[in-house]
């Protein structure tokens, strides 16, 4: 099928059509904010899927988060219909591919699992099914030769962790986490025989791979892209070096150019953005990308659709009219998870959206969706209490009691930080303004857009903007992402501290 044969190609620009339909077997699409990256990736998936419709080998698209994967899958279904995703063709997270490759090694005997398991149940975190206690020793799942074993490794900080014995038993029952699967596969790939086995497996089972957000890839992800290319697959990678934000998760954006060069990818750009609805925002975006210094106009929260900052704490300090969608970047602590569910009840009531780490909080507390439905009336009543004058300590006790009715996790004793979270919610519920503005970090705002965006910046961040941004600095890239979410206006609200 040629590009012009695809009935759903209407409305694409010339550069989008070229990127989607080029016959190049190694393609790097660099996509500026709002340039139609997902649309082009969906078109390219469909074109490659139906170009050789009778081939038994799969066309696979991957991204790094479930939300991004779901968005691409929905776009493909909308543009190409359900036949596009008939097995073996699929759109999945890269973690799914990791698990698929590890399962193949189990079936071929190149990796041996405790208890002889060849099919695994892969979970997000051990806290889904194992109790944790504060410990400085972490159970780590590793390869000893080709046998999977568990070792206890000392860490610098105490944290809630399962015991080594509990993890060893879980492995014997055929369980592991996504992190374990990644660690094991990365270790296995250092064996040249296993490397060749997986390359042959990919060559036999797939014919094309599309990788979204390539600049979020870590060392294993990049190795898998290289493996697919060496196996003879058509490989398309899509991304923007200016929007690489996940160095703290091990992303290696600085290594992507070497991959592109070594595997002989040809670059096609999506440079025209359809996001900008005002000349002012277009100018700001151009100046940022060209490294020019900028100074933002001042604005009011009431005139924005969202407030963005680089840290959650800055959003909570921005004023009672701002309702951040998380307390911090983690909900691994049971008490924080409990408060996150209370926050999520408020964000659903106010914005129609869950709090950012709603699902993580459920996992931490071991609460399923049925239990959550039973819990919600209690959470709603607690929000009413927060709107009034009831003592925060009493509300905290009621929240703990409600959670304990549905969760087997032990919640620690009350701490001042637990009360402080409730106090922050109370200030929002009692705010004189009738309209609360959602607050997000740049990480959570990536890929999204609004008409009017406010940003809360530190003095140092404002000075960085005046000096100009560079794409090789992750802090600069965070600022770039935050300042390119608006369709019409980006303004600076009250400065964050320091």
MARKOL-401713 format. One record per residue (C-alpha): z, y, x. Coordinates in steps of 0.02 Angstrom, whole numbers, plus 32768, in hexadecimal, padded with zeros to 4 digits. Last residue first. Layout:
ZYX...
***
This chain:
890F85C582DC890685BD824A888085C181C5882C866481988828869F80E4877A868380A086D6868880FE86368689809B859F86178089852386478002848B86007FA7846B85467FBC85098527801E852E848D808984ED84D4812E858B852C816B85FA849281658579842781C0856384A8824A861F84BC825E86328401827485A1840382F185FA848783598695841A836086268388839585D783E88427852783B2845D84D5840C83C9850884B9840B85488548839E8544860383BE85C0867B840F85F186CF836C86038624831C867885EB83A786DF8689838D86F4865F82D5872985AF830787AB85F2838087F3866682FC880085D38286878485BC81FA879185A5813E86E5859180F286A785C18045860B85747FF885A085B37F688511854F7F1E855084A47F52851284197FC48542836B7FFE850783008091859D832D80FB86288377809186A682EE80BA869283088175869183C58163873C83BB8110875083D2805687AA844A7FDF878884517F25879E84FA7ECE881F85087E4287F785737DAB887A85B97D3688CA86217DBF8986863D7DB689A7859F7E1D8A2E852F7DD089CC848E7DE1899084C07E8E8A3D84F17ECC8A81844E7E838A0583E67EE68A4084367F878AF584167F578ACC835E7F378A86834F7FE68B1F83A7802F8B92832A7FD78B3E829A80348B4582FC80D88C01831480C28C19825680C38C4781E180358C64812D80678BD080BF80908B64807080098B5F7FB280118AB87F6C7FDA8AB67EF37F468A657F777EDA8A5B7F8E7E1D8B127FB07DEE8B317FF67E9C8AB480827E7B8B1280BD7DE08BBA80B67E388B78811A7ECC8B2E819E7E598BD181AA7DF78C3581BF7E978BBD82467ED28BCE82A17E2B8C8C829E7E3F8C7E82E37EEF8C0783697EB18C8683A97E348C3C83C77D868C01847A7D6C8B5984637D168AA784427D508AEB83B97DC18B3283627D288A8883697CD48A3C831D7D718ABF82937D658A88826E7CB389D382597CEF8A0C81E27D778A6C81797CF789D481757C85896A813F7D1B89D180A87D4E898F802B7CD188DE805D7CFE890A804D7DB6894A7F9C7D9A88A17F6F7D52884A7FC37DE488A97F5F7E6689437F9C7EC3896B7F567F7089BF7FF87FA389538016803E88B87FD87FE388D5804C7F4F88F180DD7FC7884E80B4802187F680BA7F79883881687F52881581AC800087AB82417FC9880982667F2987A982277E93872E829A7E3C872482EB7D8F875383947DD987F983C17D88883583237D3087E982B27DB3883183217E3C88DE83177DEB88DF825A7DDA88A082507E8C893282B87EC989AA823C7E78894A81AC7EC8895282087F6E8A0E821E7F598A2181607F5289AE814B7FE88A1781C8804A8AB2816180208A5B80BF80508A1F80FE80FB896B80D181268927816080BE88C481B7814788628257816688E882C9811E892A83038076888782E5801B881683387F99885383E77FC2887F84557F2C8865850D7F5788AB858F7EDE895885797F2B892285C37FD288C6859480728957853380BD892684908068887584AA80A788AE84C9815B891284278155887683C48125881F83F481C78770843581EE876984A68157870384B080B787278509801386C284DD7F7A8665852E7EE9868585E07F24869E86897ECE8753866C7E9E877A86407F53874E86F27F8886D48726801086C2877080BD86168773810F85F986FD819F85DB87328252854E86DC82AF851F86B68364847586688380846785B183B183BC859883618405851F82E2848A859D82AF840E862D82A0839885C782348423859081BE8464864281AD83B58686818B839686058102843F862F80B6841586E880AC836386C9806F83AC86707FD9839085C67F8883A1855F802783A884A6800482EF847D800A82EE847380C7824B846781298264841581D2824B835E81AA8210832C825781AE8296829781E08249833D818F81B0838E8207812883C581E280D8846D8275805D847082B380AB85138296815E84DB82E781518430837880ED8478839181708500838F81FB847D8413819C84188491819184A684DA8240848F84F9821983D78574818F840985E481738371868D8126839E86EC81538300872D81F7834B8679821F837B864E822082C3860182CA82A0854882C382CC84F683498260849983B082E3844C8313832E83F482F4828783CC82488245835081C08218832381228278828C80BA824B8272800E829781DD7F9A827B82257EF582B681E97EA58358828A7E51838F829D7ED5841882A47F5B839083277EFB832E83917EE383CB83847F9C83F583C17FC68346844D7F46835C84807F9284048486803E83B484FC7FFE832E85687FA883B085788048841985A080B78383852380FE8307854581A382AD84AB81F082FF843F816D82A7846681B781FD83F9813B819D83B280A081F18312805381AB82EA7FA281E382467F4481CD82077E9081E082A17E2781C182D37D6E81C182767D1D8252827C7DB082CB83327DD2829E83647D1E82C183017D1C8363835E7DB8839F84027D6A836983E67CCC83CE83AA7D32846584497D9A846784AF7CFB8452845E7CB284EF84767D55854F85317D5A852985617E138521852D7E0D846A85C57DA18442863E7E2D847185E97EA983FE85E57E258375869F7E02838686D27EB9838586647EDE82EE86A67E4A828C87597E7B82B5873B7F2E827B86EF7EED81D9878E7E8B81BC87A57DCE81C187CB7D3F814A879D7C87815688477C3A813088667C1881E988427CD0820788CC7CFE818B89457C8B81E789207CE1828D89347D8B823A89DF7D5B81F78A157D1482A189DF7DB482F88A4B7E1982838A017E9B82128A057F52824B8A587FF382118A56806282AC8AB5807483508A5880D183D88A1B80A5848789D87FFB84548A027F4C849289817EC4846C89A87E23841089167DAB841888B77D4E8392882F7CD083B787777CB3838D872B7C2C83FC86877C4D845986D57C73850187767CC084C587327D38844387A77DBB83FA88137DE48361889A7E63838C894D7E60834B899F7F0783748A477F1A83C98AA97FBD83BA8AEB7F8C83108B1B7FD8826A8B057F5381E68A6E7F1581858A557E9A80F889AC7E4680F089287E43806688D37EEC805D893C7F2880F188C77EC2816088417F45814287917F4C80FA877F7E9380CF87047E0D8107870F7D6180B686B97CEF8131863B7C60812A86307BE781BB86E87BB981C287197B34824287D57B4C822A87D57BD982A987237C1B82BF86A97BDB8342861B7C4D837E85757C0883BC85857B7C833E84E27BA382E5853A7BC4824085C07C2F8293853C7C9482F084E07CB1824C85827CEC81FC85967D6B828984E77DAD826985077DC081AE85B07E1381CD85607E95823F84D57EB081BF85597ED1813985B37F4B81AD850D7FA981BB851F7FD18104849E7F89808E83F17FA7804683957F04802582F57EA1802983157DE58029831D7DE47F9382CF7E5A7F1482FE7F0D7F4282547F5E7F2A823A7EF87E8C82C57F607E3982597FFB7E2C820380647EB1823D81197EA082DC81037E3A830C805E7E8D82EF80AA7F39835781437F0E83E580D97ECB83E680727F6B83E7810F7FD7847B81577F7684D880B17F7A84C380A6803785028157804E859B81317FE385BD808B803985BE80DC80E3855F80BA818584AD80A8814784348018814583847FF38106833A7F44810F82897F0580F382967E4A80EF82247DBE812981D37D4D80A781327DB480AC80D87DBB800680EC7E767FEA80A17EA7809280937F64807A81097F557FE681AF7F5C8044816D7FD080CB81358050804B81D4803C7FE682478055807B81E180EA80B781F1813C800D82AD8120800A82C0816780BA825681FE808782C082217FEC8360820A804E832A828680D582EB830A805A82F783A280CC83A083E0808C83EE83E68139836D83C581C48324831681D682ED82CA827B8288822F8250827A81B482E281F1813282CB81CA8094832A8145802E82D080D780C582AA806F80A7820D80A2815381C980CA8152810F817681A180FC816F821A818E80BE8253816580E6826580AC818182CC80D3811F833C814B809A835A80C681198381803F814D83037FBB813783317F0480E282937ECB810281F87F34813A818C7EA18091813C7E7F807E80F77F2D7FC380E57F4C7FB881897FAD80348149802C7FD180AA8046800080008000
***
